[in-house]
Amino acid sequence: MRQRELIKKLEEIGFSFYKHGSNHDIYIRGKDKEVIPRHKEVNEKLAKAILRKWDYGL
């Protein structure tokens, strides 16, 4: 899955950009925090696991 696609889906459920880490970007929603690798392509299993964690309908 493309990184931009994953970020777009996280933003749909209320996450917003917080800061850049060394190799990852950090997104927050209230007290929830998600770390997204900074690659053009994110491993499909990882992307699905992140979305499943936040109950995004796949």
Backbone as JSON, one array per atom type, in Angstrom:
{
  "sequence": "MRQRELIKKLEEIGFSFYKHGSNHDIYIRGKDKEVIPRHKEVNEKLAKAILRKWDYGL",
  "N": [[0.85, -1.17, 0.0], [0.53, 2.22, -0.75], [2.22, 4.79, 0.99], [1.02, 7.32, 1.24], [-1.64, 6.72, 0.78], [-2.26, 5.15, 3.04], [-1.92, 7.06, 5.06], [-3.93, 8.85, 4.37], [-6.21, 7.3, 4.92], [-5.92, 7.02, 7.7], [-6.23, 9.68, 8.44], [-8.89, 10.03, 7.78], [-10.17, 8.76, 9.88], [-9.68, 10.4, 11.97], [-7.01, 10.9, 12.78], [-4.13, 13.02, 12.98], [-1.23, 14.69, 11.65], [1.65, 14.72, 13.69], [4.52, 14.83, 14.28], [7.81, 14.54, 12.72], [9.75, 11.67, 12.96], [12.94, 10.0, 13.19], [13.04, 7.99, 11.17], [10.4, 7.63, 10.76], [7.0, 8.86, 10.6], [4.87, 10.51, 12.88], [1.6, 10.18, 13.96], [-1.3, 11.45, 15.59], [-4.28, 11.03, 17.61], [-6.12, 12.39, 19.81], [-5.27, 10.75, 22.69], [-4.27, 8.6, 21.39], [-1.68, 7.15, 19.42], [0.11, 6.71, 16.44], [2.68, 5.24, 14.55], [4.16, 5.71, 11.49], [6.01, 4.23, 8.93], [8.44, 5.94, 6.95], [8.34, 5.46, 3.97], [7.87, 5.06, 0.45], [6.31, 2.92, -0.28], [4.43, 0.95, 1.88], [4.64, -2.03, 3.68], [2.21, -4.43, 2.89], [0.97, -6.16, 4.8], [1.63, -4.88, 7.2], [0.38, -2.38, 6.86], [-2.34, -3.16, 6.76], [-2.56, -4.25, 9.32], [-2.18, -1.99, 10.92], [-4.44, -0.45, 10.22], [-6.46, -2.21, 11.0], [-6.05, -2.26, 13.72], [-7.12, 0.16, 14.52], [-9.76, -0.15, 13.92], [-10.57, 0.38, 11.28], [-12.66, 0.0, 8.59], [-11.98, -2.62, 6.52]],
  "CA": [[0.0, 0.0, 0.0], [1.29, 3.45, -0.78], [2.22, 5.49, 2.28], [0.04, 8.42, 1.18], [-2.96, 6.08, 0.9], [-2.41, 4.77, 4.44], [-2.09, 8.3, 5.83], [-5.26, 9.37, 4.04], [-7.18, 6.49, 5.66], [-5.8, 7.38, 9.11], [-6.82, 11.01, 8.6], [-10.35, 9.86, 7.71], [-10.69, 8.33, 11.18], [-9.38, 11.39, 13.0], [-5.6, 11.11, 13.1], [-3.48, 14.16, 12.33], [0.21, 14.66, 11.72], [2.2, 15.29, 14.91], [5.91, 15.21, 14.04], [8.68, 13.62, 12.01], [10.77, 10.98, 13.72], [14.12, 9.84, 12.34], [12.67, 7.2, 9.99], [8.96, 7.46, 10.79], [6.17, 10.01, 10.9], [4.0, 10.19, 14.02], [0.24, 10.71, 13.85], [-2.01, 11.31, 16.86], [-5.71, 11.27, 17.71], [-6.29, 12.43, 21.27], [-4.14, 10.07, 23.34], [-3.82, 7.53, 20.5], [-0.5, 7.5, 18.63], [0.49, 5.71, 15.44], [3.95, 5.52, 13.91], [4.1, 5.25, 10.11], [7.33, 4.27, 8.29], [8.55, 6.93, 5.88], [8.69, 4.8, 2.71], [6.8, 5.28, -0.53], [5.45, 1.74, -0.17], [4.4, 0.34, 3.21], [4.32, -3.45, 3.59], [0.76, -4.62, 2.9], [0.55, -6.74, 6.09], [1.77, -3.83, 8.21], [-0.67, -1.39, 6.63], [-3.61, -3.74, 7.18], [-2.54, -4.4, 10.78], [-2.38, -0.65, 11.5], [-5.84, -0.07, 10.03], [-7.28, -3.11, 11.81], [-5.85, -1.83, 15.1], [-7.99, 1.31, 14.78], [-11.1, -0.52, 13.46], [-10.91, 0.95, 9.98], [-13.32, -1.05, 7.82], [-11.25, -3.05, 5.33]],
  "C": [[0.89, 1.24, 0.0], [1.15, 4.18, 0.55], [1.14, 6.57, 2.31], [-1.38, 7.89, 1.35], [-3.26, 5.71, 2.36], [-2.66, 6.0, 5.3], [-3.47, 8.88, 5.61], [-6.35, 8.62, 4.82], [-7.12, 6.8, 7.16], [-6.42, 8.75, 9.37], [-8.34, 10.96, 8.55], [-10.95, 9.48, 9.07], [-10.19, 9.22, 12.32], [-7.94, 11.61, 13.39], [-5.08, 12.34, 12.37], [-1.98, 14.07, 12.55], [0.68, 15.35, 12.99], [3.63, 15.75, 14.7], [6.64, 14.14, 13.24], [9.63, 12.98, 13.02], [11.98, 10.82, 12.8], [13.77, 9.08, 11.05], [11.16, 7.02, 9.87], [8.27, 8.81, 10.99], [5.2, 9.59, 12.0], [2.67, 10.92, 13.84], [-0.47, 10.47, 15.17], [-3.51, 11.58, 16.67], [-6.03, 11.22, 19.2], [-5.07, 11.83, 21.93], [-3.6, 8.92, 22.5], [-2.65, 8.03, 19.66], [-0.21, 6.37, 17.66], [1.75, 6.17, 14.73], [3.92, 4.89, 12.52], [5.5, 5.33, 9.5], [7.34, 5.27, 7.14], [9.15, 6.27, 4.64], [7.57, 5.08, 1.73], [5.8, 4.13, -0.48], [5.57, 1.17, 1.23], [3.97, -1.11, 3.01], [2.82, -3.64, 3.78], [0.25, -5.19, 4.23], [0.6, -5.7, 7.19], [0.66, -2.81, 8.07], [-2.02, -1.91, 7.1], [-3.68, -3.9, 8.69], [-2.77, -3.05, 11.46], [-3.83, -0.25, 11.38], [-6.77, -0.93, 10.87], [-7.22, -2.7, 13.28], [-6.82, -0.71, 15.48], [-9.39, 1.09, 14.22], [-11.52, 0.19, 12.18], [-11.48, -0.18, 9.14], [-12.56, -1.41, 6.56], [-12.15, -3.85, 4.42]]
}
